[in-house]
Amino acid sequence: MARQDDTAEKRARIEAARRQIGHLVEPDEAPRLRLGAGEIEACLKGGLKAGALHEVAAADHRALPAAQGFLLALARMAAGPRVIAWVQERRGGEFGVPYAPGLKHFGLDPARLLFIRCKSREEALWAMEESLRIGGIGAVVGMRSAKLDLTASRRLQLAAEAAGLPIFLLRTHKDAAHSAGTTRWRVAPYKAARDGFGFFAQPRWHVALERVRGGRTGDWVVEWNHDALCLRLPAGLGGGALSQERARSAA
């Protein structure tokens, strides 16, 4: 009889603990951004979380333009017809500046890009947070400072959650600092698609989803669908080790 009482008491405690944890963990009901590639969306539990901080990193120094292109694709899909706030420190020359004809290839009107240049890291962080509060802004893009610590990234994550809008941070391959971001992508260039005349048609990237909160990581070759303004997985091209792809690209 005593054993039965002990078993019942243990079950009651376990059930009480489950109820307590259930109150602490809120269901994820945040809006999701559909990317157009079902395999990637499955790893993201339906799509990219709208109100969150997302980071895009280059695989190496040469891959920085590719990482910036992939970030622009994400920002374009997130913002839709609304304005994108682009925040950058004056000393952030390593990242370069947006190129108007390139923006148009992503279906982004340069007139809908609010370019904000800041004197310091602190000013840039403030500008990113304040941009979320401006009406008409669909997404915020920032160039991640090498000195951006975990506390600063947490502030950006909380600000994105409160506004229900995404922040996309571009970081270099040398930046190995921890972050509170919801996702982190590692991007390398991939041979672009060509049209029937051999001209450049669609940009392609090799992307690795290195970190995703509540989802699964993955590795794919993706291309930008200029007509549908979304990503897609090219037929016959799957994922693979990002380091192997860089080795083949360099050969």
C-alpha positions in Angstrom: 0.0 0.0 0.0 2.9 2.3 0.9 4.5 1.7 -2.5 1.2 2.6 -4.3 1.0 5.8 -2.3 4.6 6.7 -3.2 4.0 6.1 -6.9 0.8 8.2 -6.9 2.6 11.0 -5.0 5.5 11.0 -7.6 3.0 11.1 -10.5 1.2 14.0 -8.9 4.5 15.9 -8.5 5.5 15.2 -12.1 2.1 16.4 -13.3 2.4 19.6 -11.2 5.9 20.2 -12.6 4.5 19.8 -16.2 1.8 22.4 -15.5 4.3 24.8 -14.0 6.6 24.5 -17.0 3.6 24.9 -19.3 2.8 28.3 -17.8 6.4 29.4 -18.1 6.8 28.4 -21.8 4.5 30.5 -23.9 3.3 29.1 -27.3 5.1 30.5 -30.3 2.4 32.4 -32.1 4.6 35.0 -33.8 4.0 35.7 -37.5 6.3 33.8 -39.9 7.8 35.0 -43.1 7.4 32.5 -46.0 10.7 32.2 -47.9 9.4 30.2 -50.9 11.6 27.1 -50.2 9.6 24.5 -48.3 12.6 22.6 -47.0 14.0 25.6 -45.4 10.7 26.7 -44.0 10.3 23.3 -42.4 13.5 23.8 -40.5 12.2 27.2 -39.4 8.9 25.7 -38.2 6.9 27.3 -41.0 9.0 30.3 -41.9 11.3 33.0 -40.6 10.1 34.6 -37.4 9.0 38.2 -38.2 9.6 39.9 -34.8 13.2 38.7 -34.2 16.9 39.3 -34.7 18.5 37.4 -37.5 22.2 37.3 -38.3 23.9 36.7 -41.7 27.6 35.9 -41.6 30.1 35.5 -44.5 31.8 32.2 -44.8 35.1 34.0 -45.4 36.3 37.5 -46.5 35.6 36.9 -50.2 32.0 35.8 -49.3 31.0 39.1 -47.8 29.3 40.4 -51.0 27.4 37.1 -51.2 26.3 37.4 -47.6 25.1 40.9 -48.2 23.1 39.8 -51.2 21.4 37.0 -49.2 20.6 39.4 -46.4 19.0 41.8 -49.0 16.9 39.0 -50.2 15.6 38.2 -46.7 15.0 41.9 -46.0 13.1 42.4 -49.3 10.8 39.5 -48.5 10.2 40.7 -45.0 9.6 44.4 -45.9 7.4 43.9 -48.9 6.4 47.3 -50.3 7.4 49.0 -47.1 10.7 50.9 -46.4 13.9 49.2 -45.2 16.0 51.1 -42.7 19.7 50.5 -43.4 21.8 51.4 -40.4 25.6 51.6 -40.7 28.6 53.1 -38.8 30.7 55.5 -40.7 33.7 53.3 -40.1 32.0 50.2 -41.5 33.8 50.4 -44.8 34.4 46.7 -44.8 30.7 46.1 -45.6 30.4 48.6 -48.4 27.2 50.5 -49.2 24.1 49.5 -51.2 24.3 49.7 -55.0 21.1 51.0 -56.6 21.0 48.7 -59.7 21.7 45.7 -57.5 18.8 46.7 -55.2 16.5 46.7 -58.2 17.5 43.2 -59.1 16.0 42.2 -55.7 12.8 44.0 -56.6 13.7 46.8 -54.1 13.1 50.4 -55.1 16.2 52.4 -54.0 13.7 55.2 -53.0 12.4 52.8 -50.3 15.8 52.4 -48.6 16.3 54.7 -45.6 20.1 54.9 -45.3 21.3 56.0 -41.8 25.0 56.5 -41.2 26.1 56.7 -37.5 29.1 58.0 -35.7 29.5 55.2 -33.2 28.3 51.7 -32.3 26.0 53.1 -29.6 24.4 55.5 -32.0 23.9 52.7 -34.5 22.2 50.5 -31.9 19.9 53.4 -30.9 19.1 54.1 -34.6 18.1 50.4 -35.2 15.8 50.4 -32.1 14.2 53.7 -33.0 13.7 52.6 -36.7 11.4 49.9 -35.5 9.1 52.5 -34.1 8.8 54.5 -37.3 5.6 53.9 -39.3 6.1 52.4 -42.7 9.3 50.5 -41.9 9.1 46.8 -42.9 12.5 45.7 -41.8 15.8 47.0 -40.3 19.2 46.1 -41.6 22.3 46.7 -39.5 26.1 46.2 -40.0 27.2 44.2 -36.9 30.0 45.9 -35.0 32.8 43.7 -33.9 32.2 45.0 -30.4 28.6 44.1 -30.2 28.2 42.1 -27.0 25.5 39.6 -25.9 23.7 42.3 -23.9 23.4 44.6 -26.9 22.1 41.8 -29.1 19.5 40.9 -26.5 18.3 44.5 -26.6 17.8 44.3 -30.3 16.1 40.9 -30.0 13.6 42.3 -27.4 13.0 45.5 -29.5 12.3 43.3 -32.6 9.9 41.2 -30.6 8.1 44.2 -29.2 7.7 45.8 -32.7 6.8 42.6 -34.5 9.5 43.5 -37.1 12.7 41.8 -38.1 16.2 43.1 -37.6 18.9 41.6 -40.0 22.5 42.0 -38.9 25.4 41.4 -41.3 28.5 40.1 -39.6 32.0 39.2 -40.9 33.5 35.8 -40.9 35.9 36.9 -38.1 33.1 37.7 -35.7 32.7 34.6 -33.4 30.9 36.4 -30.5 27.8 34.9 -29.0 24.5 36.5 -29.9 20.8 36.5 -28.8 19.7 36.3 -32.4 16.9 33.8 -33.3 18.8 32.6 -36.4 22.3 32.7 -37.7 23.1 32.0 -41.4 26.5 31.4 -42.9 26.7 32.3 -46.6 29.2 31.5 -49.4 28.9 32.3 -53.1 27.7 29.8 -55.6 27.9 29.8 -59.4 25.0 31.9 -60.7 22.2 30.6 -63.0 22.5 31.7 -66.6 19.9 32.3 -69.3 19.8 30.8 -72.8 22.4 33.4 -74.0 24.8 32.7 -71.2 24.1 35.9 -69.3 23.6 36.2 -65.6 20.1 35.3 -64.6 19.6 34.5 -61.0 22.1 34.8 -58.0 22.8 31.7 -56.0 24.2 31.1 -52.6 25.3 28.2 -50.5 23.7 28.9 -47.1 24.0 27.1 -43.8 21.5 27.7 -41.1 23.9 27.3 -38.2 21.6 28.3 -35.4 17.8 28.5 -35.1 15.8 28.8 -31.9 13.2 26.0 -31.7 13.9 24.6 -35.2 16.5 22.5 -37.1 19.7 23.5 -38.8 20.4 22.8 -42.4 22.6 23.4 -45.5 21.3 24.3 -49.0 22.1 25.8 -52.3 19.4 28.5 -52.9 18.7 31.0 -55.7 16.7 34.2 -55.8 13.5 34.0 -57.9 13.3 37.5 -59.3 9.8 37.0 -60.8 8.2 35.7 -57.6 10.5 37.7 -55.2 11.4 34.7 -53.1 13.9 32.0 -52.6 13.9 28.6 -54.2 16.0 25.4 -54.3 17.4 24.9 -57.8 16.6 21.5 -59.3 19.4 19.0 -58.9 21.3 21.1 -56.4 21.2 20.0 -52.8 23.0 20.9 -49.6 26.4 19.9 -48.5 29.2 20.8 -46.3 29.9 24.6 -46.6 33.6 24.1 -46.3 33.6 21.6 -49.2 31.7 24.1 -51.3 34.2 26.8 -50.6 37.0 24.4 -51.6 35.3 23.6 -54.9 34.7 27.3 -55.6 38.3 28.2 -55.0 39.6 25.4 -57.2 
